Amino acid sequence: MKMVSGVIVVATMVAVMVVMVVAEEANCDVNLLQGACEMQLKGGGMPSEKCCGILTEQLPCICGYPERHDWPGITKTCGFCDVPFPPCP
């Protein structure tokens, strides 16, 4: 049982490190995303082409944005943009 727990801890640490590296390489800018998609993130609705483009660029960063908890329309916006919403830990 201790072996399984150790493997789970190591796997979780590796996953967190990968998310951090990917987010760092993506030039994360929450203001850019909010500027292009604010209405859609807060309430859903059809996003613009610009919003979808920025959402695609910022996708690796979304789990790292604390603001994502205030975006009830994020999953719907991802759906309209045909972008898979990332599984955030």
Jmol script that loads the backbone (N, CA, C; Angstrom):
load data "model"
ATOM      1  N   MET A   1       0.820  -1.191   0.000  1.00  0.00           N
ATOM      2  CA  MET A   1       0.000   0.000   0.000  1.00  0.00           C
ATOM      3  C   MET A   1       0.867   1.260   0.000  1.00  0.00           C
ATOM      4  N   LYS A   2       1.989   1.226   0.740  1.00  0.00           N
ATOM      5  CA  LYS A   2       2.878   2.381   0.773  1.00  0.00           C
ATOM      6  C   LYS A   2       3.487   2.633  -0.599  1.00  0.00           C
ATOM      7  N   MET A   3       3.762   1.562  -1.329  1.00  0.00           N
ATOM      8  CA  MET A   3       4.330   1.682  -2.668  1.00  0.00           C
ATOM      9  C   MET A   3       3.355   2.404  -3.600  1.00  0.00           C
ATOM     10  N   VAL A   4       2.092   2.039  -3.535  1.00  0.00           N
ATOM     11  CA  VAL A   4       1.068   2.664  -4.374  1.00  0.00           C
ATOM     12  C   VAL A   4       0.928   4.142  -4.022  1.00  0.00           C
ATOM     13  N   SER A   5       0.929   4.465  -2.745  1.00  0.00           N
ATOM     14  CA  SER A   5       0.831   5.857  -2.308  1.00  0.00           C
ATOM     15  C   SER A   5       2.013   6.666  -2.818  1.00  0.00           C
ATOM     16  N   GLY A   6       3.196   6.083  -2.755  1.00  0.00           N
ATOM     17  CA  GLY A   6       4.394   6.761  -3.244  1.00  0.00           C
ATOM     18  C   GLY A   6       4.326   7.027  -4.734  1.00  0.00           C
ATOM     19  N   VAL A   7       3.849   6.060  -5.483  1.00  0.00           N
ATOM     20  CA  VAL A   7       3.721   6.219  -6.933  1.00  0.00           C
ATOM     21  C   VAL A   7       2.715   7.320  -7.261  1.00  0.00           C
ATOM     22  N   ILE A   8       1.616   7.357  -6.529  1.00  0.00           N
ATOM     23  CA  ILE A   8       0.594   8.383  -6.758  1.00  0.00           C
ATOM     24  C   ILE A   8       1.150   9.771  -6.463  1.00  0.00           C
ATOM     25  N   VAL A   9       1.899   9.907  -5.385  1.00  0.00           N
ATOM     26  CA  VAL A   9       2.489  11.198  -5.023  1.00  0.00           C
ATOM     27  C   VAL A   9       3.463  11.654  -6.103  1.00  0.00           C
ATOM     28  N   VAL A  10       4.317  10.770  -6.563  1.00  0.00           N
ATOM     29  CA  VAL A  10       5.292  11.118  -7.599  1.00  0.00           C
ATOM     30  C   VAL A  10       4.576  11.493  -8.898  1.00  0.00           C
ATOM     31  N   ALA A  11       3.572  10.735  -9.286  1.00  0.00           N
ATOM     32  CA  ALA A  11       2.831  11.020 -10.517  1.00  0.00           C
ATOM     33  C   ALA A  11       2.146  12.384 -10.439  1.00  0.00           C
ATOM     34  N   THR A  12       1.595  12.712  -9.287  1.00  0.00           N
ATOM     35  CA  THR A  12       0.940  14.005  -9.099  1.00  0.00           C
ATOM     36  C   THR A  12       1.950  15.141  -9.201  1.00  0.00           C
ATOM     37  N   MET A  13       3.108  14.965  -8.586  1.00  0.00           N
ATOM     38  CA  MET A  13       4.150  15.988  -8.644  1.00  0.00           C
ATOM     39  C   MET A  13       4.614  16.215 -10.075  1.00  0.00           C
ATOM     40  N   VAL A  14       4.794  15.155 -10.830  1.00  0.00           N
ATOM     41  CA  VAL A  14       5.221  15.274 -12.225  1.00  0.00           C
ATOM     42  C   VAL A  14       4.153  16.006 -13.033  1.00  0.00           C
ATOM     43  N   ALA A  15       2.892  15.673 -12.831  1.00  0.00           N
ATOM     44  CA  ALA A  15       1.804  16.326 -13.563  1.00  0.00           C
ATOM     45  C   ALA A  15       1.765  17.824 -13.270  1.00  0.00           C
ATOM     46  N   VAL A  16       1.940  18.200 -12.023  1.00  0.00           N
ATOM     47  CA  VAL A  16       1.939  19.614 -11.643  1.00  0.00           C
ATOM     48  C   VAL A  16       3.119  20.332 -12.283  1.00  0.00           C
ATOM     49  N   MET A  17       4.272  19.711 -12.298  1.00  0.00           N
ATOM     50  CA  MET A  17       5.449  20.320 -12.908  1.00  0.00           C
ATOM     51  C   MET A  17       5.252  20.512 -14.406  1.00  0.00           C
ATOM     52  N   VAL A  18       4.645  19.554 -15.076  1.00  0.00           N
ATOM     53  CA  VAL A  18       4.392  19.666 -16.514  1.00  0.00           C
ATOM     54  C   VAL A  18       3.442  20.819 -16.793  1.00  0.00           C
ATOM     55  N   VAL A  19       2.379  20.950 -16.004  1.00  0.00           N
ATOM     56  CA  VAL A  19       1.432  22.049 -16.184  1.00  0.00           C
ATOM     57  C   VAL A  19       2.135  23.384 -15.996  1.00  0.00           C
ATOM     58  N   MET A  20       3.011  23.480 -15.001  1.00  0.00           N
ATOM     59  CA  MET A  20       3.727  24.723 -14.745  1.00  0.00           C
ATOM     60  C   MET A  20       4.645  25.083 -15.903  1.00  0.00           C
ATOM     61  N   VAL A  21       5.361  24.115 -16.462  1.00  0.00           N
ATOM     62  CA  VAL A  21       6.276  24.368 -17.577  1.00  0.00           C
ATOM     63  C   VAL A  21       5.497  24.776 -18.819  1.00  0.00           C
ATOM     64  N   VAL A  22       4.422  24.065 -19.122  1.00  0.00           N
ATOM     65  CA  VAL A  22       3.609  24.388 -20.296  1.00  0.00           C
ATOM     66  C   VAL A  22       3.026  25.783 -20.160  1.00  0.00           C
ATOM     67  N   ALA A  23       2.517  26.120 -18.992  1.00  0.00           N
ATOM     68  CA  ALA A  23       1.938  27.442 -18.770  1.00  0.00           C
ATOM     69  C   ALA A  23       2.993  28.524 -18.918  1.00  0.00           C
ATOM     70  N   GLU A  24       4.188  28.262 -18.445  1.00  0.00           N
ATOM     71  CA  GLU A  24       5.268  29.233 -18.542  1.00  0.00           C
ATOM     72  C   GLU A  24       5.644  29.479 -19.994  1.00  0.00           C
ATOM     73  N   GLU A  25       5.662  28.427 -20.812  1.00  0.00           N
ATOM     74  CA  GLU A  25       6.031  28.546 -22.215  1.00  0.00           C
ATOM     75  C   GLU A  25       4.928  29.188 -23.048  1.00  0.00           C
ATOM     76  N   ALA A  26       3.717  29.229 -22.558  1.00  0.00           N
ATOM     77  CA  ALA A  26       2.587  29.721 -23.336  1.00  0.00           C
ATOM     78  C   ALA A  26       2.417  31.239 -23.255  1.00  0.00           C
ATOM     79  N   ASN A  27       3.294  31.949 -22.547  1.00  0.00           N
ATOM     80  CA  ASN A  27       3.156  33.393 -22.369  1.00  0.00           C
ATOM     81  C   ASN A  27       1.770  33.741 -21.836  1.00  0.00           C
ATOM     82  N   CYS A  28       1.479  33.224 -20.676  1.00  0.00           N
ATOM     83  CA  CYS A  28       0.159  33.383 -20.072  1.00  0.00           C
ATOM     84  C   CYS A  28      -0.138  34.851 -19.774  1.00  0.00           C
ATOM     85  N   ASP A  29      -1.324  35.288 -20.164  1.00  0.00           N
ATOM     86  CA  ASP A  29      -1.757  36.658 -19.919  1.00  0.00           C
ATOM     87  C   ASP A  29      -3.269  36.661 -19.716  1.00  0.00           C
ATOM     88  N   VAL A  30      -3.681  36.617 -18.470  1.00  0.00           N
ATOM     89  CA  VAL A  30      -5.111  36.551 -18.156  1.00  0.00           C
ATOM     90  C   VAL A  30      -5.839  37.788 -18.662  1.00  0.00           C
ATOM     91  N   ASN A  31      -5.172  38.934 -18.686  1.00  0.00           N
ATOM     92  CA  ASN A  31      -5.811  40.162 -19.158  1.00  0.00           C
ATOM     93  C   ASN A  31      -6.136  40.085 -20.647  1.00  0.00           C
ATOM     94  N   LEU A  32      -5.284  39.438 -21.408  1.00  0.00           N
ATOM     95  CA  LEU A  32      -5.528  39.250 -22.834  1.00  0.00           C
ATOM     96  C   LEU A  32      -6.786  38.411 -23.044  1.00  0.00           C
ATOM     97  N   LEU A  33      -6.889  37.328 -22.291  1.00  0.00           N
ATOM     98  CA  LEU A  33      -8.048  36.446 -22.403  1.00  0.00           C
ATOM     99  C   LEU A  33      -9.325  37.151 -21.951  1.00  0.00           C
ATOM    100  N   GLN A  34      -9.263  37.843 -20.833  1.00  0.00           N
ATOM    101  CA  GLN A  34     -10.447  38.540 -20.329  1.00  0.00           C
ATOM    102  C   GLN A  34     -10.869  39.671 -21.257  1.00  0.00           C
ATOM    103  N   GLY A  35      -9.894  40.338 -21.857  1.00  0.00           N
ATOM    104  CA  GLY A  35     -10.219  41.433 -22.765  1.00  0.00           C
ATOM    105  C   GLY A  35     -10.974  40.967 -23.997  1.00  0.00           C
ATOM    106  N   ALA A  36     -10.618  39.808 -24.509  1.00  0.00           N
ATOM    107  CA  ALA A  36     -11.243  39.298 -25.730  1.00  0.00           C
ATOM    108  C   ALA A  36     -12.516  38.506 -25.459  1.00  0.00           C
ATOM    109  N   CYS A  37     -12.631  37.929 -24.272  1.00  0.00           N
ATOM    110  CA  CYS A  37     -13.723  36.968 -24.010  1.00  0.00           C
ATOM    111  C   CYS A  37     -14.517  37.249 -22.740  1.00  0.00           C
ATOM    112  N   GLU A  38     -14.436  38.431 -22.195  1.00  0.00           N
ATOM    113  CA  GLU A  38     -15.022  38.686 -20.876  1.00  0.00           C
ATOM    114  C   GLU A  38     -16.498  38.297 -20.781  1.00  0.00           C
ATOM    115  N   MET A  39     -17.307  38.724 -21.722  1.00  0.00           N
ATOM    116  CA  MET A  39     -18.745  38.433 -21.655  1.00  0.00           C
ATOM    117  C   MET A  39     -19.017  36.935 -21.758  1.00  0.00           C
ATOM    118  N   GLN A  40     -18.280  36.257 -22.626  1.00  0.00           N
ATOM    119  CA  GLN A  40     -18.481  34.820 -22.804  1.00  0.00           C
ATOM    120  C   GLN A  40     -18.030  34.044 -21.571  1.00  0.00           C
ATOM    121  N   LEU A  41     -16.920  34.441 -20.964  1.00  0.00           N
ATOM    122  CA  LEU A  41     -16.411  33.746 -19.784  1.00  0.00           C
ATOM    123  C   LEU A  41     -17.370  33.886 -18.607  1.00  0.00           C
ATOM    124  N   LYS A  42     -18.014  35.038 -18.526  1.00  0.00           N
ATOM    125  CA  LYS A  42     -18.906  35.277 -17.390  1.00  0.00           C
ATOM    126  C   LYS A  42     -20.307  34.716 -17.594  1.00  0.00           C
ATOM    127  N   GLY A  43     -20.731  34.587 -18.852  1.00  0.00           N
ATOM    128  CA  GLY A  43     -22.104  34.134 -19.031  1.00  0.00           C
ATOM    129  C   GLY A  43     -22.352  33.216 -20.208  1.00  0.00           C
ATOM    130  N   GLY A  44     -21.325  32.896 -20.940  1.00  0.00           N
ATOM    131  CA  GLY A  44     -21.520  32.062 -22.123  1.00  0.00           C
ATOM    132  C   GLY A  44     -21.854  32.936 -23.314  1.00  0.00           C
ATOM    133  N   GLY A  45     -22.434  32.358 -24.321  1.00  0.00           N
ATOM    134  CA  GLY A  45     -22.752  33.103 -25.532  1.00  0.00           C
ATOM    135  C   GLY A  45     -21.732  32.816 -26.617  1.00  0.00           C
ATOM    136  N   MET A  46     -22.058  33.222 -27.814  1.00  0.00           N
ATOM    137  CA  MET A  46     -21.211  32.948 -28.969  1.00  0.00           C
ATOM    138  C   MET A  46     -19.969  33.841 -28.943  1.00  0.00           C
ATOM    139  N   PRO A  47     -18.783  33.248 -28.860  1.00  0.00           N
ATOM    140  CA  PRO A  47     -17.549  34.034 -28.841  1.00  0.00           C
ATOM    141  C   PRO A  47     -17.147  34.473 -30.244  1.00  0.00           C
ATOM    142  N   SER A  48     -16.366  35.534 -30.307  1.00  0.00           N
ATOM    143  CA  SER A  48     -15.842  36.011 -31.584  1.00  0.00           C
ATOM    144  C   SER A  48     -14.679  35.128 -32.021  1.00  0.00           C
ATOM    145  N   GLU A  49     -14.286  35.299 -33.264  1.00  0.00           N
ATOM    146  CA  GLU A  49     -13.135  34.556 -33.779  1.00  0.00           C
ATOM    147  C   GLU A  49     -11.872  34.937 -32.999  1.00  0.00           C
ATOM    148  N   LYS A  50     -11.765  36.216 -32.650  1.00  0.00           N
ATOM    149  CA  LYS A  50     -10.619  36.687 -31.862  1.00  0.00           C
ATOM    150  C   LYS A  50     -10.593  36.008 -30.494  1.00  0.00           C
ATOM    151  N   CYS A  51     -11.747  35.928 -29.852  1.00  0.00           N
ATOM    152  CA  CYS A  51     -11.849  35.269 -28.547  1.00  0.00           C
ATOM    153  C   CYS A  51     -11.390  33.817 -28.657  1.00  0.00           C
ATOM    154  N   CYS A  52     -11.871  33.111 -29.665  1.00  0.00           N
ATOM    155  CA  CYS A  52     -11.499  31.698 -29.830  1.00  0.00           C
ATOM    156  C   CYS A  52     -10.000  31.539 -30.068  1.00  0.00           C
ATOM    157  N   GLY A  53      -9.416  32.448 -30.847  1.00  0.00           N
ATOM    158  CA  GLY A  53      -7.978  32.381 -31.104  1.00  0.00           C
ATOM    159  C   GLY A  53      -7.167  32.576 -29.836  1.00  0.00           C
ATOM    160  N   ILE A  54      -7.553  33.567 -29.050  1.00  0.00           N
ATOM    161  CA  ILE A  54      -6.840  33.836 -27.799  1.00  0.00           C
ATOM    162  C   ILE A  54      -7.083  32.709 -26.800  1.00  0.00           C
ATOM    163  N   LEU A  55      -8.302  32.188 -26.759  1.00  0.00           N
ATOM    164  CA  LEU A  55      -8.604  31.068 -25.869  1.00  0.00           C
ATOM    165  C   LEU A  55      -7.725  29.868 -26.212  1.00  0.00           C
ATOM    166  N   THR A  56      -7.552  29.600 -27.488  1.00  0.00           N
ATOM    167  CA  THR A  56      -6.697  28.493 -27.923  1.00  0.00           C
ATOM    168  C   THR A  56      -5.257  28.717 -27.479  1.00  0.00           C
ATOM    169  N   GLU A  57      -4.761  29.946 -27.624  1.00  0.00           N
ATOM    170  CA  GLU A  57      -3.390  30.270 -27.208  1.00  0.00           C
ATOM    171  C   GLU A  57      -3.222  30.160 -25.698  1.00  0.00           C
ATOM    172  N   GLN A  58      -4.227  30.572 -24.956  1.00  0.00           N
ATOM    173  CA  GLN A  58      -4.142  30.624 -23.498  1.00  0.00           C
ATOM    174  C   GLN A  58      -4.578  29.326 -22.821  1.00  0.00           C
ATOM    175  N   LEU A  59      -5.022  28.342 -23.580  1.00  0.00           N
ATOM    176  CA  LEU A  59      -5.540  27.098 -23.016  1.00  0.00           C
ATOM    177  C   LEU A  59      -4.592  26.439 -22.013  1.00  0.00           C
ATOM    178  N   PRO A  60      -3.281  26.367 -22.303  1.00  0.00           N
ATOM    179  CA  PRO A  60      -2.388  25.738 -21.315  1.00  0.00           C
ATOM    180  C   PRO A  60      -2.306  26.504 -19.995  1.00  0.00           C
ATOM    181  N   CYS A  61      -2.763  27.745 -19.999  1.00  0.00           N
ATOM    182  CA  CYS A  61      -2.652  28.600 -18.817  1.00  0.00           C
ATOM    183  C   CYS A  61      -3.890  28.573 -17.925  1.00  0.00           C
ATOM    184  N   ILE A  62      -5.016  28.142 -18.462  1.00  0.00           N
ATOM    185  CA  ILE A  62      -6.301  28.299 -17.774  1.00  0.00           C
ATOM    186  C   ILE A  62      -6.300  27.721 -16.367  1.00  0.00           C
ATOM    187  N   CYS A  63      -5.739  26.550 -16.175  1.00  0.00           N
ATOM    188  CA  CYS A  63      -5.746  25.932 -14.838  1.00  0.00           C
ATOM    189  C   CYS A  63      -4.957  26.756 -13.824  1.00  0.00           C
ATOM    190  N   GLY A  64      -4.023  27.557 -14.292  1.00  0.00           N
ATOM    191  CA  GLY A  64      -3.224  28.379 -13.393  1.00  0.00           C
ATOM    192  C   GLY A  64      -3.847  29.718 -13.057  1.00  0.00           C
ATOM    193  N   TYR A  65      -4.936  30.075 -13.724  1.00  0.00           N
ATOM    194  CA  TYR A  65      -5.596  31.350 -13.460  1.00  0.00           C
ATOM    195  C   TYR A  65      -6.589  31.193 -12.308  1.00  0.00           C
ATOM    196  N   PRO A  66      -6.367  31.881 -11.187  1.00  0.00           N
ATOM    197  CA  PRO A  66      -7.345  31.812 -10.100  1.00  0.00           C
ATOM    198  C   PRO A  66      -8.707  32.370 -10.535  1.00  0.00           C
ATOM    199  N   GLU A  67      -8.704  33.265 -11.518  1.00  0.00           N
ATOM    200  CA  GLU A  67      -9.942  33.881 -11.997  1.00  0.00           C
ATOM    201  C   GLU A  67     -10.892  32.869 -12.627  1.00  0.00           C
ATOM    202  N   ARG A  68     -10.370  31.708 -13.040  1.00  0.00           N
ATOM    203  CA  ARG A  68     -11.206  30.731 -13.749  1.00  0.00           C
ATOM    204  C   ARG A  68     -12.393  30.281 -12.899  1.00  0.00           C
ATOM    205  N   HIS A  69     -12.282  30.417 -11.591  1.00  0.00           N
ATOM    206  CA  HIS A  69     -13.393  30.048 -10.714  1.00  0.00           C
ATOM    207  C   HIS A  69     -14.549  31.050 -10.820  1.00  0.00           C
ATOM    208  N   ASP A  70     -14.260  32.226 -11.373  1.00  0.00           N
ATOM    209  CA  ASP A  70     -15.286  33.256 -11.562  1.00  0.00           C
ATOM    210  C   ASP A  70     -15.796  33.288 -12.999  1.00  0.00           C
ATOM    211  N   TRP A  71     -15.509  32.251 -13.760  1.00  0.00           N
ATOM    212  CA  TRP A  71     -15.902  32.181 -15.170  1.00  0.00           C
ATOM    213  C   TRP A  71     -16.899  31.045 -15.382  1.00  0.00           C
ATOM    214  N   PRO A  72     -18.158  31.245 -15.057  1.00  0.00           N
ATOM    215  CA  PRO A  72     -19.124  30.158 -15.233  1.00  0.00           C
ATOM    216  C   PRO A  72     -19.331  29.759 -16.691  1.00  0.00           C
ATOM    217  N   GLY A  73     -18.984  30.631 -17.632  1.00  0.00           N
ATOM    218  CA  GLY A  73     -19.189  30.328 -19.046  1.00  0.00           C
ATOM    219  C   GLY A  73     -17.986  29.732 -19.749  1.00  0.00           C
ATOM    220  N   ILE A  74     -16.915  29.417 -19.007  1.00  0.00           N
ATOM    221  CA  ILE A  74     -15.680  28.955 -19.650  1.00  0.00           C
ATOM    222  C   ILE A  74     -15.869  27.645 -20.412  1.00  0.00           C
ATOM    223  N   THR A  75     -16.567  26.692 -19.851  1.00  0.00           N
ATOM    224  CA  THR A  75     -16.718  25.409 -20.553  1.00  0.00           C
ATOM    225  C   THR A  75     -17.595  25.568 -21.791  1.00  0.00           C
ATOM    226  N   LYS A  76     -18.620  26.398 -21.701  1.00  0.00           N
ATOM    227  CA  LYS A  76     -19.478  26.649 -22.862  1.00  0.00           C
ATOM    228  C   LYS A  76     -18.686  27.382 -23.954  1.00  0.00           C
ATOM    229  N   THR A  77     -17.864  28.347 -23.555  1.00  0.00           N
ATOM    230  CA  THR A  77     -17.053  29.086 -24.519  1.00  0.00           C
ATOM    231  C   THR A  77     -16.066  28.152 -25.205  1.00  0.00           C
ATOM    232  N   CYS A  78     -15.439  27.278 -24.435  1.00  0.00           N
ATOM    233  CA  CYS A  78     -14.528  26.289 -25.031  1.00  0.00           C
ATOM    234  C   CYS A  78     -15.279  25.422 -26.039  1.00  0.00           C
ATOM    235  N   GLY A  79     -16.500  25.044 -25.711  1.00  0.00           N
ATOM    236  CA  GLY A  79     -17.305  24.230 -26.617  1.00  0.00           C
ATOM    237  C   GLY A  79     -17.610  24.951 -27.919  1.00  0.00           C
ATOM    238  N   PHE A  80     -18.016  26.225 -27.829  1.00  0.00           N
ATOM    239  CA  PHE A  80     -18.289  27.013 -29.032  1.00  0.00           C
ATOM    240  C   PHE A  80     -17.039  27.158 -29.895  1.00  0.00           C
ATOM    241  N   CYS A  81     -15.877  27.285 -29.234  1.00  0.00           N
ATOM    242  CA  CYS A  81     -14.614  27.463 -29.955  1.00  0.00           C
ATOM    243  C   CYS A  81     -14.010  26.136 -30.403  1.00  0.00           C
ATOM    244  N   ASP A  82     -14.668  25.041 -30.062  1.00  0.00           N
ATOM    245  CA  ASP A  82     -14.174  23.700 -30.392  1.00  0.00           C
ATOM    246  C   ASP A  82     -12.785  23.463 -29.795  1.00  0.00           C
ATOM    247  N   VAL A  83     -12.639  23.905 -28.537  1.00  0.00           N
ATOM    248  CA  VAL A  83     -11.396  23.769 -27.785  1.00  0.00           C
ATOM    249  C   VAL A  83     -11.704  22.919 -26.556  1.00  0.00           C
ATOM    250  N   PRO A  84     -10.966  21.845 -26.328  1.00  0.00           N
ATOM    251  CA  PRO A  84     -11.255  21.009 -25.153  1.00  0.00           C
ATOM    252  C   PRO A  84     -10.864  21.720 -23.863  1.00  0.00           C
ATOM    253  N   PHE A  85     -11.793  21.767 -22.909  1.00  0.00           N
ATOM    254  CA  PHE A  85     -11.482  22.378 -21.619  1.00  0.00           C
ATOM    255  C   PHE A  85     -10.506  21.469 -20.883  1.00  0.00           C
ATOM    256  N   PRO A  86      -9.396  22.021 -20.388  1.00  0.00           N
ATOM    257  CA  PRO A  86      -8.393  21.177 -19.728  1.00  0.00           C
ATOM    258  C   PRO A  86      -8.872  20.667 -18.372  1.00  0.00           C
ATOM    259  N   PRO A  87      -8.506  19.451 -18.017  1.00  0.00           N
ATOM    260  CA  PRO A  87      -8.848  18.942 -16.683  1.00  0.00           C
ATOM    261  C   PRO A  87      -7.922  19.575 -15.647  1.00  0.00           C
ATOM    262  N   CYS A  88      -8.446  20.479 -14.862  1.00  0.00           N
ATOM    263  CA  CYS A  88      -7.634  21.169 -13.860  1.00  0.00           C
ATOM    264  C   CYS A  88      -7.638  20.377 -12.556  1.00  0.00           C
ATOM    265  N   PRO A  89      -6.456  20.305 -11.906  1.00  0.00           N
ATOM    266  CA  PRO A  89      -6.386  19.589 -10.617  1.00  0.00           C
ATOM    267  C   PRO A  89      -7.119  20.329  -9.525  1.00  0.00           C
TER     268      PRO A  89
END
end "model"
wireframe off; spacefill off
backbone 0.3
color backbone group
